[in-house]
Amino acid sequence: MTGIGWFAAIIVGALAGWIAEKIMKSDMGLIMNIIIGILGALVANWLLMLIVGSTLGGWFGQLVVGVIGACLLIWVTRLVRRKT
């Protein structure tokens, strides 16, 4: 996560995962929310760098990116599970 430390990344990741969990109507625990929020932020930041050439900075920007990325990961996971 760009511009924030590890502790802040865990907090923002947990919030992003929790918000994505509510948006996507999935049921995950706190640890999974943190993991999916942080991974979602990494994926979304990578995609933003490819498409736009920059990423959103600060806590709020990373929260938005994390939520979008976490929703994307939940959606992809559902697609994979549905096909198997």
C-alpha positions in Angstrom: 0.0 0.0 0.0 1.5 3.2 -1.2 2.4 5.9 1.4 1.3 4.1 4.6 3.2 1.9 7.1 2.6 -1.8 7.9 0.4 -1.1 10.9 -1.7 1.3 8.9 -1.9 -1.2 6.1 -3.3 -3.9 8.4 -5.9 -1.4 9.7 -6.9 -0.2 6.3 -6.9 -3.8 5.0 -9.2 -4.9 7.7 -11.6 -2.0 7.0 -11.4 -2.6 3.2 -12.0 -6.3 3.7 -15.0 -5.7 6.0 -16.6 -3.1 3.6 -16.0 -5.5 0.7 -17.6 -8.3 2.7 -20.7 -6.2 3.3 -20.9 -5.1 -0.3 -20.4 -8.5 -1.8 -22.6 -10.2 0.9 -20.0 -12.7 1.9 -19.2 -14.1 5.3 -15.6 -14.0 6.4 -13.8 -13.5 9.7 -11.4 -10.7 10.8 -8.2 -12.4 9.7 -9.7 -13.1 6.2 -10.9 -9.5 6.0 -7.4 -8.3 6.7 -5.9 -10.7 4.2 -8.4 -10.0 1.4 -8.2 -6.2 2.1 -4.4 -6.1 1.8 -4.3 -8.4 -1.2 -7.1 -6.5 -2.8 -5.2 -3.2 -2.3 -2.1 -4.7 -3.8 -4.0 -6.0 -6.9 -5.9 -2.8 -7.4 -2.8 -0.6 -7.0 -1.0 -2.8 -9.5 -3.9 -2.5 -12.0 -4.0 1.3 -11.4 -0.3 1.6 -12.1 -0.8 -0.4 -15.4 -3.8 1.6 -16.6 -3.3 5.1 -15.2 0.4 5.2 -14.3 -0.2 6.3 -10.7 -2.2 5.2 -7.6 -4.2 6.9 -4.9 -2.3 8.0 -1.8 -3.1 8.4 1.8 -5.4 6.4 4.1 -8.6 7.2 2.3 -7.2 6.6 -1.1 -5.9 3.2 -0.1 -9.1 2.4 1.6 -11.0 3.0 -1.6 -8.5 1.0 -3.7 -8.5 -1.8 -1.1 -12.3 -2.0 -1.2 -12.4 -2.2 -5.0 -9.6 -4.7 -5.1 -11.1 -6.9 -2.3 -14.5 -6.9 -4.1 -12.7 -7.9 -7.3 -10.9 -10.8 -5.5 -14.2 -12.0 -3.9 -15.9 -11.9 -7.3 -13.0 -13.8 -9.0 -13.0 -16.4 -6.1 -16.8 -16.9 -6.6 -16.2 -17.4 -10.4 -13.5 -20.0 -9.8 -15.6 -21.9 -7.2 -18.6 -21.9 -9.4 -16.7 -23.5 -12.3 -15.2 -26.3 -10.2 
